[in-house]
Amino acid sequence: MTKIEILDQINTITSCLIGLNLSEEQNFPSEKDGSIYITGNHDISISLKNIPYSEIYTILREDKNYNFKLIDGALIQIQYLYNPDGNLRKYRLAFFPSPSLEEFQNNQEIYELDEIYADIIQKNIITTPIRFDFDSENNTIVHHPYSHLTIGQYKNCRIPVCKPITPFIFMDFILRNFYNTAKNKFSEELNFDKKNSFDYCIHDLEKEILHLSIA
């Protein structure tokens, strides 16, 4: 997948979410010197600091350090970096749900009237940040795979992913699993192309442990 294709996908997702009223606020991506980043001067390292998740979320939200903020307050970050030769160097695809959904859960009679909130009004939900990373330079077989998924803020949680993924695949994953009602309601509009021409990068030893695979 080329840099231009990735940038086009991010723009398409952003416009689509705006059109469906699934995004409350958004920053269209910028591109410079191979970097596809969130417009503005943002510190992306804040999410890795050893501070409470609620503080991380608040800083990201107040600094508008996201591509878009979804209707329930969840923040999405989509950032890619390409080498001068056009090859993918790294990316960071992150989902930061609001640490509190009490507004929705304590007023179910209001939000249950709109089915797009159906997945977030249940009081037994525990929100968990999710991040997909790829790094072609800093990696270690099994312990730090080229492409991996991190669940929560666990330092050593790196579930191998067989190859890099696209913005379309990432957003399909988020919507399908955490906003399934909205995904089904707007199935035609949110039917993102899952074509993925990135090369496989998973090591044979990583195939022997639980991992994620995609065509």
mmCIF file of the C-alpha atoms, coordinates in Angstrom:
data_MODEL
# 
_entry.id   MODEL 
# 
loop_
_atom_site.group_PDB 
_atom_site.id 
_atom_site.type_symbol 
_atom_site.label_atom_id 
_atom_site.label_alt_id 
_atom_site.label_comp_id 
_atom_site.label_asym_id 
_atom_site.label_entity_id 
_atom_site.label_seq_id 
_atom_site.pdbx_PDB_ins_code 
_atom_site.Cartn_x 
_atom_site.Cartn_y 
_atom_site.Cartn_z 
_atom_site.occupancy 
_atom_site.B_iso_or_equiv 
_atom_site.pdbx_formal_charge 
_atom_site.auth_seq_id 
_atom_site.auth_comp_id 
_atom_site.auth_asym_id 
_atom_site.auth_atom_id 
_atom_site.pdbx_PDB_model_num 
ATOM 1   C CA . MET A 1 1   ? 0.000   0.000   0.000  1.00 0.00 ? 1   MET A CA 1 
ATOM 2   C CA . THR A 1 2   ? 1.418   3.379   -0.976 1.00 0.00 ? 2   THR A CA 1 
ATOM 3   C CA . LYS A 1 3   ? 1.532   6.509   1.146  1.00 0.00 ? 3   LYS A CA 1 
ATOM 4   C CA . ILE A 1 4   ? -1.086  8.145   -1.077 1.00 0.00 ? 4   ILE A CA 1 
ATOM 5   C CA . GLU A 1 5   ? -3.438  5.170   -0.736 1.00 0.00 ? 5   GLU A CA 1 
ATOM 6   C CA . ILE A 1 6   ? -3.127  5.250   3.055  1.00 0.00 ? 6   ILE A CA 1 
ATOM 7   C CA . LEU A 1 7   ? -3.756  9.005   3.179  1.00 0.00 ? 7   LEU A CA 1 
ATOM 8   C CA . ASP A 1 8   ? -6.809  8.626   0.941  1.00 0.00 ? 8   ASP A CA 1 
ATOM 9   C CA . GLN A 1 9   ? -8.200  5.915   3.227  1.00 0.00 ? 9   GLN A CA 1 
ATOM 10  C CA . ILE A 1 10  ? -7.857  8.110   6.329  1.00 0.00 ? 10  ILE A CA 1 
ATOM 11  C CA . ASN A 1 11  ? -9.592  10.995  4.559  1.00 0.00 ? 11  ASN A CA 1 
ATOM 12  C CA . THR A 1 12  ? -12.366 8.675   3.382  1.00 0.00 ? 12  THR A CA 1 
ATOM 13  C CA . ILE A 1 13  ? -12.947 7.302   6.892  1.00 0.00 ? 13  ILE A CA 1 
ATOM 14  C CA . THR A 1 14  ? -13.020 10.786  8.388  1.00 0.00 ? 14  THR A CA 1 
ATOM 15  C CA . SER A 1 15  ? -15.513 12.099  5.829  1.00 0.00 ? 15  SER A CA 1 
ATOM 16  C CA . CYS A 1 16  ? -17.677 8.998   6.224  1.00 0.00 ? 16  CYS A CA 1 
ATOM 17  C CA . LEU A 1 17  ? -17.867 9.274   10.017 1.00 0.00 ? 17  LEU A CA 1 
ATOM 18  C CA . ILE A 1 18  ? -18.715 12.968  9.764  1.00 0.00 ? 18  ILE A CA 1 
ATOM 19  C CA . GLY A 1 19  ? -21.477 12.258  7.249  1.00 0.00 ? 19  GLY A CA 1 
ATOM 20  C CA . LEU A 1 20  ? -23.019 9.597   9.496  1.00 0.00 ? 20  LEU A CA 1 
ATOM 21  C CA . ASN A 1 21  ? -22.760 11.774  12.624 1.00 0.00 ? 21  ASN A CA 1 
ATOM 22  C CA . LEU A 1 22  ? -20.528 9.185   14.278 1.00 0.00 ? 22  LEU A CA 1 
ATOM 23  C CA . SER A 1 23  ? -17.702 11.695  14.769 1.00 0.00 ? 23  SER A CA 1 
ATOM 24  C CA . GLU A 1 24  ? -18.127 14.665  17.108 1.00 0.00 ? 24  GLU A CA 1 
ATOM 25  C CA . GLU A 1 25  ? -14.787 16.302  16.368 1.00 0.00 ? 25  GLU A CA 1 
ATOM 26  C CA . GLN A 1 26  ? -12.040 15.513  13.897 1.00 0.00 ? 26  GLN A CA 1 
ATOM 27  C CA . ASN A 1 27  ? -8.662  16.509  12.490 1.00 0.00 ? 27  ASN A CA 1 
ATOM 28  C CA . PHE A 1 28  ? -7.993  15.634  8.888  1.00 0.00 ? 28  PHE A CA 1 
ATOM 29  C CA . PRO A 1 29  ? -4.525  14.097  8.400  1.00 0.00 ? 29  PRO A CA 1 
ATOM 30  C CA . SER A 1 30  ? -1.464  15.970  7.210  1.00 0.00 ? 30  SER A CA 1 
ATOM 31  C CA . GLU A 1 31  ? 1.491   14.590  5.252  1.00 0.00 ? 31  GLU A CA 1 
ATOM 32  C CA . LYS A 1 32  ? 5.111   15.715  5.198  1.00 0.00 ? 32  LYS A CA 1 
ATOM 33  C CA . ASP A 1 33  ? 8.372   13.935  4.414  1.00 0.00 ? 33  ASP A CA 1 
ATOM 34  C CA . GLY A 1 34  ? 6.735   10.518  4.415  1.00 0.00 ? 34  GLY A CA 1 
ATOM 35  C CA . SER A 1 35  ? 4.891   11.076  7.687  1.00 0.00 ? 35  SER A CA 1 
ATOM 36  C CA . ILE A 1 36  ? 1.093   10.904  7.803  1.00 0.00 ? 36  ILE A CA 1 
ATOM 37  C CA . TYR A 1 37  ? 0.182   12.536  11.077 1.00 0.00 ? 37  TYR A CA 1 
ATOM 38  C CA . ILE A 1 38  ? -2.561  14.275  13.035 1.00 0.00 ? 38  ILE A CA 1 
ATOM 39  C CA . THR A 1 39  ? -2.674  17.961  12.141 1.00 0.00 ? 39  THR A CA 1 
ATOM 40  C CA . GLY A 1 40  ? -1.100  20.051  14.905 1.00 0.00 ? 40  GLY A CA 1 
ATOM 41  C CA . ASN A 1 41  ? 1.893   19.759  17.211 1.00 0.00 ? 41  ASN A CA 1 
ATOM 42  C CA . HIS A 1 42  ? 1.120   16.744  19.401 1.00 0.00 ? 42  HIS A CA 1 
ATOM 43  C CA . ASP A 1 43  ? 3.110   14.654  21.872 1.00 0.00 ? 43  ASP A CA 1 
ATOM 44  C CA . ILE A 1 44  ? 2.274   11.050  20.966 1.00 0.00 ? 44  ILE A CA 1 
ATOM 45  C CA . SER A 1 45  ? 4.453   9.691   23.797 1.00 0.00 ? 45  SER A CA 1 
ATOM 46  C CA . ILE A 1 46  ? 1.906   10.751  26.431 1.00 0.00 ? 46  ILE A CA 1 
ATOM 47  C CA . SER A 1 47  ? -0.023  7.497   25.982 1.00 0.00 ? 47  SER A CA 1 
ATOM 48  C CA . LEU A 1 48  ? 3.063   5.497   27.013 1.00 0.00 ? 48  LEU A CA 1 
ATOM 49  C CA . LYS A 1 49  ? 3.705   7.325   30.275 1.00 0.00 ? 49  LYS A CA 1 
ATOM 50  C CA . ASN A 1 50  ? 3.146   5.681   33.649 1.00 0.00 ? 50  ASN A CA 1 
ATOM 51  C CA . ILE A 1 51  ? 0.139   7.764   34.666 1.00 0.00 ? 51  ILE A CA 1 
ATOM 52  C CA . PRO A 1 52  ? -3.521  6.781   35.164 1.00 0.00 ? 52  PRO A CA 1 
ATOM 53  C CA . TYR A 1 53  ? -5.377  6.026   31.946 1.00 0.00 ? 53  TYR A CA 1 
ATOM 54  C CA . SER A 1 54  ? -8.005  8.652   32.782 1.00 0.00 ? 54  SER A CA 1 
ATOM 55  C CA . GLU A 1 55  ? -5.245  11.302  32.755 1.00 0.00 ? 55  GLU A CA 1 
ATOM 56  C CA . ILE A 1 56  ? -3.852  10.043  29.452 1.00 0.00 ? 56  ILE A CA 1 
ATOM 57  C CA . TYR A 1 57  ? -7.300  10.187  27.899 1.00 0.00 ? 57  TYR A CA 1 
ATOM 58  C CA . THR A 1 58  ? -7.996  13.689  29.234 1.00 0.00 ? 58  THR A CA 1 
ATOM 59  C CA . ILE A 1 59  ? -4.693  15.054  27.910 1.00 0.00 ? 59  ILE A CA 1 
ATOM 60  C CA . LEU A 1 60  ? -5.272  13.521  24.477 1.00 0.00 ? 60  LEU A CA 1 
ATOM 61  C CA . ARG A 1 61  ? -8.823  14.872  24.361 1.00 0.00 ? 61  ARG A CA 1 
ATOM 62  C CA . GLU A 1 62  ? -7.985  18.390  25.545 1.00 0.00 ? 62  GLU A CA 1 
ATOM 63  C CA . ASP A 1 63  ? -4.997  18.643  23.177 1.00 0.00 ? 63  ASP A CA 1 
ATOM 64  C CA . LYS A 1 64  ? -7.203  17.342  20.335 1.00 0.00 ? 64  LYS A CA 1 
ATOM 65  C CA . ASN A 1 65  ? -4.553  14.693  19.781 1.00 0.00 ? 65  ASN A CA 1 
ATOM 66  C CA . TYR A 1 66  ? -6.733  12.457  17.624 1.00 0.00 ? 66  TYR A CA 1 
ATOM 67  C CA . ASN A 1 67  ? -7.981  11.985  14.087 1.00 0.00 ? 67  ASN A CA 1 
ATOM 68  C CA . PHE A 1 68  ? -11.543 11.893  15.353 1.00 0.00 ? 68  PHE A CA 1 
ATOM 69  C CA . LYS A 1 69  ? -13.573 11.706  18.534 1.00 0.00 ? 69  LYS A CA 1 
ATOM 70  C CA . LEU A 1 70  ? -16.508 9.329   18.263 1.00 0.00 ? 70  LEU A CA 1 
ATOM 71  C CA . ILE A 1 71  ? -20.002 9.936   19.654 1.00 0.00 ? 71  ILE A CA 1 
ATOM 72  C CA . ASP A 1 72  ? -19.211 8.242   22.971 1.00 0.00 ? 72  ASP A CA 1 
ATOM 73  C CA . GLY A 1 73  ? -15.973 10.180  23.455 1.00 0.00 ? 73  GLY A CA 1 
ATOM 74  C CA . ALA A 1 74  ? -13.617 7.484   22.149 1.00 0.00 ? 74  ALA A CA 1 
ATOM 75  C CA . LEU A 1 75  ? -10.501 8.839   20.442 1.00 0.00 ? 75  LEU A CA 1 
ATOM 76  C CA . ILE A 1 76  ? -8.929  7.370   17.314 1.00 0.00 ? 76  ILE A CA 1 
ATOM 77  C CA . GLN A 1 77  ? -5.320  7.950   16.228 1.00 0.00 ? 77  GLN A CA 1 
ATOM 78  C CA . ILE A 1 78  ? -4.043  6.871   12.807 1.00 0.00 ? 78  ILE A CA 1 
ATOM 79  C CA . GLN A 1 79  ? -0.392  7.638   12.020 1.00 0.00 ? 79  GLN A CA 1 
ATOM 80  C CA . TYR A 1 80  ? 1.924   6.157   9.381  1.00 0.00 ? 80  TYR A CA 1 
ATOM 81  C CA . LEU A 1 81  ? 5.559   6.793   8.476  1.00 0.00 ? 81  LEU A CA 1 
ATOM 82  C CA . TYR A 1 82  ? 7.111   5.873   5.128  1.00 0.00 ? 82  TYR A CA 1 
ATOM 83  C CA . ASN A 1 83  ? 10.780  5.711   4.158  1.00 0.00 ? 83  ASN A CA 1 
ATOM 84  C CA . PRO A 1 84  ? 12.074  7.861   1.266  1.00 0.00 ? 84  PRO A CA 1 
ATOM 85  C CA . ASP A 1 85  ? 12.033  4.740   -0.937 1.00 0.00 ? 85  ASP A CA 1 
ATOM 86  C CA . GLY A 1 86  ? 8.268   4.460   -0.441 1.00 0.00 ? 86  GLY A CA 1 
ATOM 87  C CA . ASN A 1 87  ? 8.322   1.469   1.908  1.00 0.00 ? 87  ASN A CA 1 
ATOM 88  C CA . LEU A 1 88  ? 6.371   1.469   5.161  1.00 0.00 ? 88  LEU A CA 1 
ATOM 89  C CA . ARG A 1 89  ? 8.610   2.167   8.144  1.00 0.00 ? 89  ARG A CA 1 
ATOM 90  C CA . LYS A 1 90  ? 6.145   2.239   11.055 1.00 0.00 ? 90  LYS A CA 1 
ATOM 91  C CA . TYR A 1 91  ? 2.617   3.022   12.103 1.00 0.00 ? 91  TYR A CA 1 
ATOM 92  C CA . ARG A 1 92  ? 0.491   3.563   15.157 1.00 0.00 ? 92  ARG A CA 1 
ATOM 93  C CA . LEU A 1 93  ? -3.254  2.871   15.089 1.00 0.00 ? 93  LEU A CA 1 
ATOM 94  C CA . ALA A 1 94  ? -4.876  3.513   18.452 1.00 0.00 ? 94  ALA A CA 1 
ATOM 95  C CA . PHE A 1 95  ? -8.327  3.355   20.028 1.00 0.00 ? 95  PHE A CA 1 
ATOM 96  C CA . PHE A 1 96  ? -8.717  5.236   23.316 1.00 0.00 ? 96  PHE A CA 1 
ATOM 97  C CA . PRO A 1 97  ? -12.256 4.748   24.659 1.00 0.00 ? 97  PRO A CA 1 
ATOM 98  C CA . SER A 1 98  ? -13.635 7.175   27.198 1.00 0.00 ? 98  SER A CA 1 
ATOM 99  C CA . PRO A 1 99  ? -12.697 5.925   30.692 1.00 0.00 ? 99  PRO A CA 1 
ATOM 100 C CA . SER A 1 100 ? -16.268 6.637   31.794 1.00 0.00 ? 100 SER A CA 1 
ATOM 101 C CA . LEU A 1 101 ? -19.513 5.928   29.961 1.00 0.00 ? 101 LEU A CA 1 
ATOM 102 C CA . GLU A 1 102 ? -21.685 6.919   32.929 1.00 0.00 ? 102 GLU A CA 1 
ATOM 103 C CA . GLU A 1 103 ? -23.443 9.653   30.972 1.00 0.00 ? 103 GLU A CA 1 
ATOM 104 C CA . PHE A 1 104 ? -24.788 7.037   28.574 1.00 0.00 ? 104 PHE A CA 1 
ATOM 105 C CA . GLN A 1 105 ? -25.258 4.225   31.093 1.00 0.00 ? 105 GLN A CA 1 
ATOM 106 C CA . ASN A 1 106 ? -27.103 6.344   33.674 1.00 0.00 ? 106 ASN A CA 1 
ATOM 107 C CA . ASN A 1 107 ? -29.481 7.764   31.078 1.00 0.00 ? 107 ASN A CA 1 
ATOM 108 C CA . GLN A 1 108 ? -30.334 4.624   29.163 1.00 0.00 ? 108 GLN A CA 1 
ATOM 109 C CA . GLU A 1 109 ? -33.906 5.767   28.587 1.00 0.00 ? 109 GLU A CA 1 
ATOM 110 C CA . ILE A 1 110 ? -32.567 8.627   26.463 1.00 0.00 ? 110 ILE A CA 1 
ATOM 111 C CA . TYR A 1 111 ? -29.843 6.863   24.524 1.00 0.00 ? 111 TYR A CA 1 
ATOM 112 C CA . GLU A 1 112 ? -31.623 3.561   23.945 1.00 0.00 ? 112 GLU A CA 1 
ATOM 113 C CA . LEU A 1 113 ? -33.968 5.415   21.598 1.00 0.00 ? 113 LEU A CA 1 
ATOM 114 C CA . ASP A 1 114 ? -31.070 5.741   19.163 1.00 0.00 ? 114 ASP A CA 1 
ATOM 115 C CA . GLU A 1 115 ? -29.766 2.319   18.226 1.00 0.00 ? 115 GLU A CA 1 
ATOM 116 C CA . ILE A 1 116 ? -26.256 3.539   17.442 1.00 0.00 ? 116 ILE A CA 1 
ATOM 117 C CA . TYR A 1 117 ? -25.685 3.805   21.206 1.00 0.00 ? 117 TYR A CA 1 
ATOM 118 C CA . ALA A 1 118 ? -26.794 0.222   21.871 1.00 0.00 ? 118 ALA A CA 1 
ATOM 119 C CA . ASP A 1 119 ? -23.248 -1.083  22.368 1.00 0.00 ? 119 ASP A CA 1 
ATOM 120 C CA . ILE A 1 120 ? -22.225 1.420   25.046 1.00 0.00 ? 120 ILE A CA 1 
ATOM 121 C CA . ILE A 1 121 ? -25.206 1.817   27.400 1.00 0.00 ? 121 ILE A CA 1 
ATOM 122 C CA . GLN A 1 122 ? -24.787 -1.495  29.229 1.00 0.00 ? 122 GLN A CA 1 
ATOM 123 C CA . LYS A 1 123 ? -23.416 -0.930  32.741 1.00 0.00 ? 123 LYS A CA 1 
ATOM 124 C CA . ASN A 1 124 ? -21.170 -4.010  32.714 1.00 0.00 ? 124 ASN A CA 1 
ATOM 125 C CA . ILE A 1 125 ? -18.902 -2.609  29.991 1.00 0.00 ? 125 ILE A CA 1 
ATOM 126 C CA . ILE A 1 126 ? -15.251 -2.019  30.885 1.00 0.00 ? 126 ILE A CA 1 
ATOM 127 C CA . THR A 1 127 ? -13.483 0.229   28.392 1.00 0.00 ? 127 THR A CA 1 
ATOM 128 C CA . THR A 1 128 ? -10.004 -0.827  27.256 1.00 0.00 ? 128 THR A CA 1 
ATOM 129 C CA . PRO A 1 129 ? -7.532  0.987   24.983 1.00 0.00 ? 129 PRO A CA 1 
ATOM 130 C CA . ILE A 1 130 ? -6.250  -0.927  21.965 1.00 0.00 ? 130 ILE A CA 1 
ATOM 131 C CA . ARG A 1 131 ? -3.247  -0.198  19.770 1.00 0.00 ? 131 ARG A CA 1 
ATOM 132 C CA . PHE A 1 132 ? -1.880  -1.746  16.572 1.00 0.00 ? 132 PHE A CA 1 
ATOM 133 C CA . ASP A 1 133 ? 1.811   -1.037  15.959 1.00 0.00 ? 133 ASP A CA 1 
ATOM 134 C CA . PHE A 1 134 ? 4.253   -1.783  13.172 1.00 0.00 ? 134 PHE A CA 1 
ATOM 135 C CA . ASP A 1 135 ? 7.978   -1.032  13.214 1.00 0.00 ? 135 ASP A CA 1 
ATOM 136 C CA . SER A 1 136 ? 10.327  -2.281  10.526 1.00 0.00 ? 136 SER A CA 1 
ATOM 137 C CA . GLU A 1 137 ? 13.447  -1.308  12.492 1.00 0.00 ? 137 GLU A CA 1 
ATOM 138 C CA . ASN A 1 138 ? 12.846  -1.940  16.198 1.00 0.00 ? 138 ASN A CA 1 
ATOM 139 C CA . ASN A 1 139 ? 11.621  -5.488  16.653 1.00 0.00 ? 139 ASN A CA 1 
ATOM 140 C CA . THR A 1 140 ? 12.495  -8.796  18.298 1.00 0.00 ? 140 THR A CA 1 
ATOM 141 C CA . ILE A 1 141 ? 11.105  -12.179 17.277 1.00 0.00 ? 141 ILE A CA 1 
ATOM 142 C CA . VAL A 1 142 ? 8.150   -13.170 19.518 1.00 0.00 ? 142 VAL A CA 1 
ATOM 143 C CA . HIS A 1 143 ? 8.894   -10.553 22.192 1.00 0.00 ? 143 HIS A CA 1 
ATOM 144 C CA . HIS A 1 144 ? 8.373   -7.509  19.961 1.00 0.00 ? 144 HIS A CA 1 
ATOM 145 C CA . PRO A 1 145 ? 6.988   -8.586  16.557 1.00 0.00 ? 145 PRO A CA 1 
ATOM 146 C CA . TYR A 1 146 ? 7.175   -6.304  13.525 1.00 0.00 ? 146 TYR A CA 1 
ATOM 147 C CA . SER A 1 147 ? 3.390   -6.018  13.543 1.00 0.00 ? 147 SER A CA 1 
ATOM 148 C CA . HIS A 1 148 ? 1.474   -6.492  16.783 1.00 0.00 ? 148 HIS A CA 1 
ATOM 149 C CA . LEU A 1 149 ? -1.609  -5.657  18.830 1.00 0.00 ? 149 LEU A CA 1 
ATOM 150 C CA . THR A 1 150 ? -1.487  -4.249  22.361 1.00 0.00 ? 150 THR A CA 1 
ATOM 151 C CA . ILE A 1 151 ? -4.561  -4.544  24.582 1.00 0.00 ? 151 ILE A CA 1 
ATOM 152 C CA . GLY A 1 152 ? -4.749  -2.199  27.548 1.00 0.00 ? 152 GLY A CA 1 
ATOM 153 C CA . GLN A 1 153 ? -1.653  -0.342  28.656 1.00 0.00 ? 153 GLN A CA 1 
ATOM 154 C CA . TYR A 1 154 ? 0.268   -3.531  29.440 1.00 0.00 ? 154 TYR A CA 1 
ATOM 155 C CA . LYS A 1 155 ? 3.935   -2.928  28.625 1.00 0.00 ? 155 LYS A CA 1 
ATOM 156 C CA . ASN A 1 156 ? 4.649   -6.437  27.351 1.00 0.00 ? 156 ASN A CA 1 
ATOM 157 C CA . CYS A 1 157 ? 1.339   -7.181  25.641 1.00 0.00 ? 157 CYS A CA 1 
ATOM 158 C CA . ARG A 1 158 ? 2.295   -7.600  21.985 1.00 0.00 ? 158 ARG A CA 1 
ATOM 159 C CA . ILE A 1 159 ? 0.107   -10.081 20.137 1.00 0.00 ? 159 ILE A CA 1 
ATOM 160 C CA . PRO A 1 160 ? 1.677   -10.868 16.749 1.00 0.00 ? 160 PRO A CA 1 
ATOM 161 C CA . VAL A 1 161 ? -0.203  -9.769  13.634 1.00 0.00 ? 161 VAL A CA 1 
ATOM 162 C CA . CYS A 1 162 ? 0.751   -11.536 10.418 1.00 0.00 ? 162 CYS A CA 1 
ATOM 163 C CA . LYS A 1 163 ? 1.216   -8.346  8.375  1.00 0.00 ? 163 LYS A CA 1 
ATOM 164 C CA . PRO A 1 164 ? 0.710   -4.575  8.559  1.00 0.00 ? 164 PRO A CA 1 
ATOM 165 C CA . ILE A 1 165 ? -2.890  -3.420  8.281  1.00 0.00 ? 165 ILE A CA 1 
ATOM 166 C CA . THR A 1 166 ? -4.570  -0.514  6.519  1.00 0.00 ? 166 THR A CA 1 
ATOM 167 C CA . PRO A 1 167 ? -6.712  2.266   8.015  1.00 0.00 ? 167 PRO A CA 1 
ATOM 168 C CA . PHE A 1 168 ? -9.790  0.631   6.451  1.00 0.00 ? 168 PHE A CA 1 
ATOM 169 C CA . ILE A 1 169 ? -9.036  -2.704  8.136  1.00 0.00 ? 169 ILE A CA 1 
ATOM 170 C CA . PHE A 1 170 ? -8.339  -0.991  11.460 1.00 0.00 ? 170 PHE A CA 1 
ATOM 171 C CA . MET A 1 171 ? -11.591 0.984   11.454 1.00 0.00 ? 171 MET A CA 1 
ATOM 172 C CA . ASP A 1 172 ? -13.586 -2.039  10.328 1.00 0.00 ? 172 ASP A CA 1 
ATOM 173 C CA . PHE A 1 173 ? -12.143 -3.898  13.339 1.00 0.00 ? 173 PHE A CA 1 
ATOM 174 C CA . ILE A 1 174 ? -13.062 -1.095  15.757 1.00 0.00 ? 174 ILE A CA 1 
ATOM 175 C CA . LEU A 1 175 ? -16.563 -0.563  14.403 1.00 0.00 ? 175 LEU A CA 1 
ATOM 176 C CA . ARG A 1 176 ? -17.368 -4.248  14.025 1.00 0.00 ? 176 ARG A CA 1 
ATOM 177 C CA . ASN A 1 177 ? -16.336 -5.124  17.582 1.00 0.00 ? 177 ASN A CA 1 
ATOM 178 C CA . PHE A 1 178 ? -17.189 -2.037  19.630 1.00 0.00 ? 178 PHE A CA 1 
ATOM 179 C CA . TYR A 1 179 ? -19.887 -0.281  17.596 1.00 0.00 ? 179 TYR A CA 1 
ATOM 180 C CA . ASN A 1 180 ? -21.539 -3.270  15.993 1.00 0.00 ? 180 ASN A CA 1 
ATOM 181 C CA . THR A 1 181 ? -25.041 -1.813  16.001 1.00 0.00 ? 181 THR A CA 1 
ATOM 182 C CA . ALA A 1 182 ? -23.888 1.306   14.169 1.00 0.00 ? 182 ALA A CA 1 
ATOM 183 C CA . LYS A 1 183 ? -21.803 -0.855  11.834 1.00 0.00 ? 183 LYS A CA 1 
ATOM 184 C CA . ASN A 1 184 ? -24.894 -2.877  10.917 1.00 0.00 ? 184 ASN A CA 1 
ATOM 185 C CA . LYS A 1 185 ? -27.151 0.170   10.658 1.00 0.00 ? 185 LYS A CA 1 
ATOM 186 C CA . PHE A 1 186 ? -24.786 1.856   8.209  1.00 0.00 ? 186 PHE A CA 1 
ATOM 187 C CA . SER A 1 187 ? -23.462 -1.350  6.658  1.00 0.00 ? 187 SER A CA 1 
ATOM 188 C CA . GLU A 1 188 ? -23.373 0.055   3.132  1.00 0.00 ? 188 GLU A CA 1 
ATOM 189 C CA . GLU A 1 189 ? -21.647 3.314   4.044  1.00 0.00 ? 189 GLU A CA 1 
ATOM 190 C CA . LEU A 1 190 ? -19.172 1.581   6.394  1.00 0.00 ? 190 LEU A CA 1 
ATOM 191 C CA . ASN A 1 191 ? -18.307 -1.244  4.025  1.00 0.00 ? 191 ASN A CA 1 
ATOM 192 C CA . PHE A 1 192 ? -14.619 -0.373  3.762  1.00 0.00 ? 192 PHE A CA 1 
ATOM 193 C CA . ASP A 1 193 ? -12.447 -2.218  1.250  1.00 0.00 ? 193 ASP A CA 1 
ATOM 194 C CA . LYS A 1 194 ? -10.384 -4.808  3.139  1.00 0.00 ? 194 LYS A CA 1 
ATOM 195 C CA . LYS A 1 195 ? -7.826  -5.228  0.349  1.00 0.00 ? 195 LYS A CA 1 
ATOM 196 C CA . ASN A 1 196 ? -4.352  -5.372  1.868  1.00 0.00 ? 196 ASN A CA 1 
ATOM 197 C CA . SER A 1 197 ? -1.237  -5.509  -0.314 1.00 0.00 ? 197 SER A CA 1 
ATOM 198 C CA . PHE A 1 198 ? 1.276   -5.199  2.519  1.00 0.00 ? 198 PHE A CA 1 
ATOM 199 C CA . ASP A 1 199 ? 3.735   -8.101  2.718  1.00 0.00 ? 199 ASP A CA 1 
ATOM 200 C CA . TYR A 1 200 ? 3.573   -10.735 5.446  1.00 0.00 ? 200 TYR A CA 1 
ATOM 201 C CA . CYS A 1 201 ? 6.098   -10.140 8.210  1.00 0.00 ? 201 CYS A CA 1 
ATOM 202 C CA . ILE A 1 202 ? 5.290   -12.735 10.873 1.00 0.00 ? 202 ILE A CA 1 
ATOM 203 C CA . HIS A 1 203 ? 8.126   -15.080 11.871 1.00 0.00 ? 203 HIS A CA 1 
ATOM 204 C CA . ASP A 1 204 ? 7.656   -18.863 11.961 1.00 0.00 ? 204 ASP A CA 1 
ATOM 205 C CA . LEU A 1 205 ? 8.151   -18.870 15.740 1.00 0.00 ? 205 LEU A CA 1 
ATOM 206 C CA . GLU A 1 206 ? 5.379   -16.294 16.084 1.00 0.00 ? 206 GLU A CA 1 
ATOM 207 C CA . LYS A 1 207 ? 3.050   -18.528 14.081 1.00 0.00 ? 207 LYS A CA 1 
ATOM 208 C CA . GLU A 1 208 ? 3.423   -21.145 16.827 1.00 0.00 ? 208 GLU A CA 1 
ATOM 209 C CA . ILE A 1 209 ? 1.794   -18.873 19.420 1.00 0.00 ? 209 ILE A CA 1 
ATOM 210 C CA . LEU A 1 210 ? -1.605  -17.202 19.404 1.00 0.00 ? 210 LEU A CA 1 
ATOM 211 C CA . HIS A 1 211 ? -1.576  -14.504 16.723 1.00 0.00 ? 211 HIS A CA 1 
ATOM 212 C CA . LEU A 1 212 ? -3.854  -12.554 14.403 1.00 0.00 ? 212 LEU A CA 1 
ATOM 213 C CA . SER A 1 213 ? -4.024  -13.458 10.732 1.00 0.00 ? 213 SER A CA 1 
ATOM 214 C CA . ILE A 1 214 ? -5.558  -11.561 7.832  1.00 0.00 ? 214 ILE A CA 1 
ATOM 215 C CA . ALA A 1 215 ? -5.452  -12.167 4.086  1.00 0.00 ? 215 ALA A CA 1 
# 
